[in-house]
C-alpha cells in the first residue's frame, strides 16, 4: 500500500511515529493529506506498520474501528476503519498496565475472533468467516491517540493506526457454534460499577458483519487475513476514559469475562 507515497504522507507518518516514541502527542496530521483521501491516510498507516515490522515488531492481526453508526456520522464517514495489531500490544489478563505505555487511553469492550484458516479469497462470505474462525474471546481494547486532545477526524485516526493502543483477551475460547453474537449482551464495570452497556447488534449489526467487512477490505488491499490472526471486531458499547489505578471488567453473554488493571500514578502513588 505504500507504493507511490508522497513526501507529505512520509512527513505525517514520521510525525505520528515520533509522538509514539516520545510519549508526547502531536498536532493533527490531516492538514498534510488531501481532504477525505482515505487511501492517503491508509498509506500513512502502512508506512508505519512496515517500519515497526522492520524494527522487529510482530504483526498478529487487525482491529476494526468506527463500527458504530453514530460515531461514523460524527466523523462524516459511512464505513469502519482498520488498524494493525502487534504482539507487544497484547496484555495478559492480570498483568498491570503501566501508565507510561499510554498517552490518552480509553477502553471499550468487544468480541475477538481468532482465525484457524486464511481468508485470502477475493470476496469472502459470512460462511467463509465462520469456517475460518477457530474461536471467539471477550476482549478489552485500550484505544489511544498520538494526536493531542483527541482532536481527530477520519484521516487522523486511520493514519494513527485506527487510534490503537493495547488489548486484553479473555482466556476461555468459545466456538461460534455456541454463540449468537448479534444478541450477545455486554456490561463493562469500572471498580465494580457498571459504566457501559451494549450488545453485538451495535457492532455493524453483528460482529461477524464487521469481520466480513475487514476480510473483504484486507483482500482488496492485497494483505488478506491469515491463519492465527486475531481480529478485534469493534466496540459493543460506548468507550470510557481511563485513569491511573482503574480496574475494569467486562462480561459478554456466552463469552464470559475479561478484566484490565491499570497501575497507580507513579508520581503520586495514589489512585486517580
DOKE-457164 format. One line per field, with one value per residue (C-alpha): residue in three letters; x negated, z, y negated. Coordinates in pm, whole numbers, plus 50000, padded with zeros to 5 digits. Layout:
N
aa: ala / ...
X: X / ...
Z: Z / ...
Y: Y / ...
REM end
This chain:
272
aa: unk / unk / unk / unk / unk / unk / unk / unk / unk / unk / unk / unk / unk / unk / unk / unk / unk / unk / unk / unk / unk / unk / unk / unk / unk / unk / unk / unk / unk / unk / unk / unk / unk / unk / unk / unk / unk / unk / unk / unk / unk / unk / unk / unk / unk / unk / unk / unk / unk / unk / unk / unk / unk / unk / unk / unk / unk / unk / unk / unk / unk / unk / unk / unk / unk / unk / unk / unk / unk / unk / unk / unk / unk / unk / unk / unk / unk / unk / unk / unk / unk / unk / unk / unk / unk / unk / unk / unk / unk / unk / unk / unk / unk / unk / unk / unk / unk / unk / unk / unk / unk / unk / unk / unk / unk / unk / unk / unk / unk / unk / unk / unk / unk / unk / unk / unk / unk / unk / unk / unk / unk / unk / unk / unk / unk / unk / unk / unk / unk / unk / unk / unk / unk / unk / unk / unk / unk / unk / unk / unk / unk / unk / unk / unk / unk / unk / unk / unk / unk / unk / unk / unk / unk / unk / unk / unk / unk / unk / unk / unk / unk / unk / unk / unk / unk / unk / unk / unk / unk / unk / unk / unk / unk / unk / unk / unk / unk / unk / unk / unk / unk / unk / unk / unk / unk / unk / unk / unk / unk / unk / unk / unk / unk / unk / unk / unk / unk / unk / unk / unk / unk / unk / unk / unk / unk / unk / unk / unk / unk / unk / unk / unk / unk / unk / unk / unk / unk / unk / unk / unk / unk / unk / unk / unk / unk / unk / unk / unk / unk / unk / unk / unk / unk / unk / unk / unk / unk / unk / unk / unk / unk / unk / unk / unk / unk / unk / unk / unk / unk / unk / unk / unk / unk / unk / unk / unk / unk / unk / unk / unk / unk / unk / unk / unk / unk / unk / unk / unk / unk / unk / unk / unk
X: 50000 / 49702 / 49620 / 49608 / 49625 / 49592 / 49347 / 49635 / 49751 / 49398 / 49396 / 49729 / 49602 / 49285 / 49484 / 49700 / 49402 / 49212 / 49516 / 49537 / 49166 / 49151 / 49485 / 49572 / 49889 / 49856 / 50079 / 50339 / 50186 / 50496 / 50362 / 50084 / 50334 / 50593 / 50940 / 51131 / 50848 / 50886 / 50638 / 50375 / 50438 / 50406 / 50075 / 49951 / 50065 / 49893 / 49565 / 49552 / 49679 / 49392 / 49146 / 49241 / 49218 / 48867 / 48789 / 48885 / 49246 / 49463 / 49794 / 50059 / 50389 / 50611 / 50856 / 51175 / 51282 / 51579 / 51829 / 52091 / 52319 / 52331 / 51952 / 51939 / 52184 / 51977 / 51668 / 51854 / 51792 / 52010 / 51770 / 51545 / 51167 / 50891 / 50552 / 50268 / 50226 / 49873 / 49776 / 49641 / 49987 / 50135 / 50165 / 50213 / 50517 / 50399 / 50092 / 50077 / 50078 / 49823 / 49939 / 49619 / 49734 / 50028 / 50099 / 50474 / 50628 / 50991 / 51134 / 51410 / 51542 / 51561 / 51559 / 51228 / 51207 / 50901 / 50861 / 50756 / 50765 / 50660 / 50926 / 50747 / 51033 / 51133 / 51486 / 51524 / 51871 / 52003 / 51985 / 51615 / 51554 / 51734 / 51544 / 51213 / 51271 / 51122 / 51290 / 51413 / 51297 / 51414 / 51176 / 51098 / 50937 / 50749 / 50764 / 50521 / 50428 / 50092 / 50275 / 50319 / 50657 / 50813 / 50851 / 50910 / 51111 / 51128 / 50791 / 50616 / 50750 / 50681 / 50326 / 50275 / 50331 / 50704 / 50622 / 50496 / 50321 / 50329 / 50571 / 50656 / 50812 / 51010 / 50869 / 51164 / 51215 / 51571 / 51678 / 51901 / 52145 / 52224 / 52283 / 52532 / 52301 / 52576 / 52768 / 52471 / 52517 / 52219 / 52168 / 51846 / 51772 / 51526 / 51426 / 51744 / 51982 / 52149 / 52042 / 52108 / 52357 / 52431 / 52477 / 52344 / 52601 / 52423 / 52119 / 52231 / 52538 / 52324 / 51953 / 51941 / 52051 / 51760 / 51520 / 51659 / 51600 / 51241 / 51180 / 51302 / 51111 / 50781 / 50820 / 50875 / 50558 / 50360 / 50299 / 50553 / 50622 / 50419 / 50436 / 50361 / 50467 / 50660 / 50944 / 51085 / 51429 / 51529 / 51694 / 52021 / 52090 / 51956 / 51585 / 51479 / 51181 / 50911 / 50734 / 50434 / 50546 / 50862 / 50985 / 51223 / 51411 / 51646 / 51896 / 52027 / 52308 / 52191 / 51826 / 51758 / 51549 / 51215 / 51051 / 50786 / 50580 / 50408 / 50113 / 50141 / 49982 / 49614 / 49573 / 49817 / 49853 / 50223 / 50521 / 50698
Z: 50000 / 50040 / 49668 / 49545 / 49885 / 49877 / 50080 / 50294 / 50367 / 50475 / 50691 / 50852 / 50926 / 51085 / 51298 / 51435 / 51490 / 51680 / 51901 / 51978 / 52057 / 52270 / 52450 / 52357 / 52144 / 51819 / 51623 / 51385 / 51062 / 50845 / 50706 / 50539 / 50349 / 50085 / 50234 / 50264 / 50094 / 50296 / 50078 / 50161 / 50534 / 50495 / 50314 / 50616 / 50845 / 50623 / 50621 / 50999 / 51007 / 50779 / 50979 / 51303 / 51139 / 51022 / 51382 / 51488 / 51598 / 51505 / 51328 / 51485 / 51345 / 51286 / 51475 / 51338 / 51441 / 51375 / 51383 / 51546 / 51304 / 51550 / 51552 / 51174 / 51143 / 51381 / 51164 / 50836 / 50701 / 50604 / 50676 / 50950 / 50951 / 51049 / 51216 / 51283 / 51597 / 51710 / 51964 / 52207 / 52221 / 52381 / 52759 / 52956 / 53183 / 53534 / 53407 / 53537 / 53262 / 53319 / 53260 / 53066 / 52788 / 52701 / 52635 / 52637 / 52696 / 52667 / 52697 / 52520 / 52528 / 52217 / 52067 / 51943 / 51677 / 51622 / 51279 / 51204 / 50825 / 50578 / 50439 / 50113 / 49863 / 49664 / 49800 / 50132 / 50262 / 50617 / 50580 / 50490 / 50801 / 51023 / 50873 / 50915 / 51282 / 51544 / 51841 / 51993 / 52311 / 52517 / 52474 / 52617 / 52375 / 52520 / 52243 / 52239 / 52022 / 51930 / 51845 / 52122 / 52296 / 52063 / 51807 / 51521 / 51209 / 50995 / 50829 / 51163 / 51316 / 51011 / 50976 / 51351 / 51322 / 51390 / 51729 / 51861 / 52193 / 52377 / 52421 / 52668 / 52569 / 52786 / 52837 / 52769 / 52393 / 52273 / 51943 / 51720 / 51714 / 52079 / 52025 / 51883 / 51857 / 51733 / 52061 / 52298 / 52578 / 52721 / 53051 / 53138 / 53505 / 53649 / 54007 / 54039 / 53895 / 53555 / 53320 / 52968 / 52820 / 52472 / 52252 / 51938 / 51724 / 51795 / 51602 / 51239 / 51325 / 51418 / 51498 / 51214 / 50974 / 51095 / 51045 / 50695 / 50609 / 50731 / 50539 / 50214 / 50273 / 50353 / 50048 / 49833 / 49975 / 49895 / 50262 / 50339 / 50687 / 50775 / 50994 / 51354 / 51314 / 51597 / 51493 / 51733 / 51578 / 51730 / 52032 / 52170 / 52369 / 52447 / 52523 / 52864 / 52967 / 53172 / 53479 / 53669 / 53925 / 53739 / 53731 / 53455 / 53392 / 53109 / 53080 / 52740 / 52740 / 52607 / 52616 / 52982 / 53127 / 53089 / 53307 / 53283 / 53563 / 53532 / 53751 / 54001 / 53905 / 53984 / 54055 / 54346 / 54437 / 54467 / 54267 / 54045
Y: 50000 / 49770 / 49760 / 49403 / 49234 / 48858 / 48651 / 48521 / 48875 / 48963 / 48650 / 48742 / 49093 / 48956 / 48710 / 48991 / 49218 / 48951 / 48892 / 49264 / 49287 / 48971 / 49009 / 48650 / 48617 / 48425 / 48187 / 48334 / 48462 / 48418 / 48089 / 48289 / 48503 / 48422 / 48379 / 48710 / 48903 / 49222 / 49412 / 49149 / 49197 / 49575 / 49525 / 49328 / 49610 / 49867 / 49672 / 49702 / 50062 / 50163 / 49951 / 50124 / 50466 / 50381 / 50288 / 50641 / 50599 / 50899 / 50841 / 51067 / 50939 / 50638 / 50423 / 50274 / 49925 / 49698 / 49984 / 49762 / 49577 / 49285 / 49248 / 49283 / 48995 / 48784 / 48832 / 48795 / 49148 / 49442 / 49728 / 49864 / 49842 / 50083 / 50086 / 50330 / 50540 / 50619 / 50885 / 50625 / 50463 / 50778 / 50763 / 51084 / 51078 / 50992 / 50804 / 50447 / 50185 / 49909 / 49552 / 49478 / 49712 / 49487 / 49119 / 49058 / 49401 / 49501 / 49850 / 50043 / 50398 / 50613 / 50960 / 51101 / 51372 / 51591 / 51750 / 52108 / 52065 / 51798 / 51564 / 51497 / 51532 / 51222 / 51189 / 51372 / 51452 / 51475 / 51853 / 51822 / 51612 / 51864 / 52159 / 51976 / 51884 / 52114 / 51946 / 51622 / 51448 / 51149 / 50856 / 50515 / 50274 / 49978 / 49720 / 49430 / 49134 / 48994 / 48670 / 48415 / 48392 / 48650 / 48369 / 48612 / 48663 / 48977 / 48911 / 48866 / 49184 / 49403 / 49269 / 49320 / 49696 / 49656 / 49499 / 49830 / 49882 / 50214 / 50501 / 50776 / 51107 / 51345 / 51692 / 51925 / 51978 / 52037 / 52189 / 51978 / 52271 / 52194 / 51821 / 51576 / 51277 / 51047 / 51071 / 51109 / 50856 / 50665 / 50486 / 50303 / 50231 / 49980 / 50061 / 50264 / 50003 / 50056 / 49776 / 49905 / 50149 / 50273 / 50577 / 50740 / 50565 / 50232 / 50359 / 50315 / 50521 / 50824 / 50869 / 51123 / 50849 / 50637 / 50929 / 50981 / 50615 / 50648 / 50972 / 50815 / 50492 / 50664 / 50888 / 50578 / 50422 / 50736 / 50815 / 51091 / 51216 / 51524 / 51832 / 51733 / 51370 / 51205 / 50976 / 50718 / 50671 / 50336 / 50183 / 50321 / 50005 / 49657 / 49618 / 49490 / 49275 / 49446 / 49306 / 49450 / 49706 / 49801 / 50160 / 50268 / 50590 / 50672 / 50955 / 51066 / 51320 / 51654 / 51548 / 51485 / 51205 / 51029 / 50764 / 50494 / 50337 / 50000 / 49907 / 49626 / 49297 / 49346 / 48974 / 48982 / 49346 / 49280 / 49389 / 49136
REM end
